[in-house]
Amino acid sequence: MGAERRECSRYRGNVTIPGAVSIIPVPGLPEIEVGADLASMIVAAAGDAGSPIVDDDVVVITSKIVSKAEGAAIELESVTPSAFAERWAAEWDKDPRVVEVVLNESRRVVRQIGPVLITETHHGFVCANSGVDQSSSGAAGRVVVLPADPDASAQRIRARFADLGLRVAIVISDTFGRPWREGQTDVCIGVGGIAPIRSYIGEVDPHGHEFRVQELCVVDEIAAAAELVKGNTSRIPVAVVRGVDYVIDEAATMAPVLRDTSRDLFR
């Protein structure tokens, strides 16, 4: 169906000031098991918390629970480390089985400095350890990997929300580091129904200056904002961002966000 400018809903729900945005946590979700119906669980939990989801909300879902629902977890006892993984792990006090999973989830190693492996995943994301995570994996000796196709995951979840009578956009988020800066922030790795980039190229500012390169990654901004109410230890893996003026794009993917290597100064 292509892209369309969504009708602004900044005045519904808790938002009463023009241009304001609300970030609403969704507490009360249980431990996610394989096959979980995330959309219906999120709708129920938001309603129980007194902040029901409404049309045009952006639902931001931590990738880990999407992975768990899709069975994207690996038991380390099933992993046989390669010779490289054994050497690397011995040198830097790592679990060689985890190192092997990191390598298996990568297209290539981008940087290998000290104990840090920066890899390019099969999706095209450049991040630490291919996004492989041991924390909150659901069991000892288990790691969670990124969803196989986060865009497809987001689109399926969005379709399920539609089945429940709600038109929302979906952002699947994960925590990444960044060149130039310390610390991490949440970024978007999968989209459903929302254009990821807002381009100002060709537009003119109030002083008559024409933008030539300005493009904002709206979905990264939304993912980072949602993390303010989710956090790593709060057990709140979902947040609703309400009032964002976004462009509906039924066919949206993360492709426009992934910079080509020919234009990447860090690879």
Secondary structure, 3 states (H helix, E strand, C coil): CCEEECCCCCCCCCCCCCCCCEEEECCCCCCCCCCCCHHHHHHHHHHHCCCCCCCCCEEEEEHHHHHHHHCCEEEHHHCCCCHHHHHHHHHHCCCHHHHHHHHHCEEEEEEEECCEEEEEECCCCEEEHHHCECCCCCCCCEEECCCCCHHHHHHHHHHHHHHCCCCCEEEEEEEEEECCEEEEEEEEEEEEEECCEEECCCCECCCCCECCCCEEEHHHHHHHHHHHHHCCCCCCCEEEEECCCCEEECCCCCHHHCCCHHHCCCC
